[in-house]
Amino acid sequence: MEKINYEQIRTSVVTKVRFCTLTNKGRYVPNHWHRAIELVYLLEGELLVSVENNSRILHPGECMLINANVIHSNKAISFNKYILLQIPLDFIENFISNIQQIKFVVNDGQENELKQQKINEIKEFLRKMKELDDKREENFLLYFNCLLFELLCLIQRDFSEKVYQIDVSQKQQDLVKLNKILDYVAKNYKHTISLDEIAQVAGFQVKYFCRFFKKHMGITFLEYQNEVRLSYIYSDLLNTDALISSILEKHGFNNYKLFMRMFKMRFGNTPLKIRKQQKTKQ
């Protein structure tokens, strides 16, 4: 079956996973997925994570696990810092043969005392991996992999649940179709993509396409196209001094009133005020 890899994971050639400590002035990543289990451990700031339309704000010291091929998004309207570990399914399949029939459930702060102790162990593994990754001393790979495999053993033993094969197969088929749609948007978001155009890309009738997209992404296609533009605009707003009108033109957002309404709804303030607030924190 075709692999689902809408968001490509940039893994290390050494560790075969992606492990890093990310620091952002503010960031918005609209709905996406990847063929990798993702662990996020927040160190500073706040991070709003939405997983299949269920949202949670992470605070310092809290972690979250997002399963592979699960649609999710994240947003931070101010500075934050977090540890990110992404473990590709292709890597895990070498050691957990039935990984496609497993999902992991980690509810930090919402478990009983025994389960919470296990979650705290996950955090400790991530902290130790960060120390090793920061220093990169002799035998780094040996010690890093020891921690990685202990972590995998822990979540497989204490946090795994079985899922039905029929559900897995249908989800894989749906994600293959979504992959074509979102890949097309990523390459063409700067111009207005009509429903006829994108439905043809997906191989659907327009009415069926609209139902399919809304069911899986939680928003309409037009809303998603604007969300993608908004994510690029937000990044440029915080990381450049370009005029807002120039940024909008660069990313194909031609309706200024709609942009302002969406921006305030998504980030709670006007672009100029958010840019000014960000500069005062530097």
C-alpha positions, 0 to 999 in steps of 0.5 A: 500500500502507498505510504502516508507521508504528507508531512515528511519527517526529517530523521537523523541519518545517525539515530533514524528518528527525529529528535530535537529541542524546538524554540519558536517565537510563535508558530501555527501548523494547520492540520497534517499527519505523518507516518511517525509516532510523535512525542511533545514535551513542553519546557517553556511557554504554552502550546495548543495541540488539536488532535482529531478536533480535540484540543488541549493546551500544554503547559511547562512540564506536560507531554503528549503522544500523537499516534501515527497517521492521526490528523493534528495541528498545533499553535503557539501565539508567543514564545515556547520551547519543547522537546520533539521526538518523532519515531517513523513507523518504518523504524518501529516495524523492525521491532514491533511487528504489529505496530499497525494494529496498535495505538498508544494512549498517554493522558498526562495529568489525567491518569491514576497514580500508577499510570502517571508514574509511568508517564513521568518516566517517559518525561525522564527519558526525554530529558536524558535524551535531550542531555545526550543530544545537546552534548553529543559526546563519545558513545552518544549513539549507544547511550541514545539508542539505549534510552530510545528502546527503553522508551519504546518498551515502556509505551508498548508495555503500558500504553498500547491498545489494540485496534481493529484491522478493518478500521486500520485499512479504511483509515489508510485508504482515506489518508492516501486520498487525503495525501493527494489533496493536501499535497496539491494544496501545499504546492498550489495554495497561492492561487485560488483552488476551485472545488471543481479543480481539487475534486478532480485531483481527488477523483471525486464528484464535488459533493462527495469531495466536500463531505469527505474533506469535512469529515476527515479534516473538520473544516471545509476545503476553503477554510483549510486553504485559508488556514494554510495561507494563514500559517505562512503569513503568521511565520513571515509576520513574526520573522520578517519586517515586510509590510502586511500587504506584501505578505498577504500578496506573497501568499495569495490572500486577497480578501483583506477583511476575511484575513483580518477576521480569521487572524483575530479569531485564530490568534486573538489580536491584530497582526500589527499588535502581535508583531509589536508584542513579539518585538517587545519580548525579544 
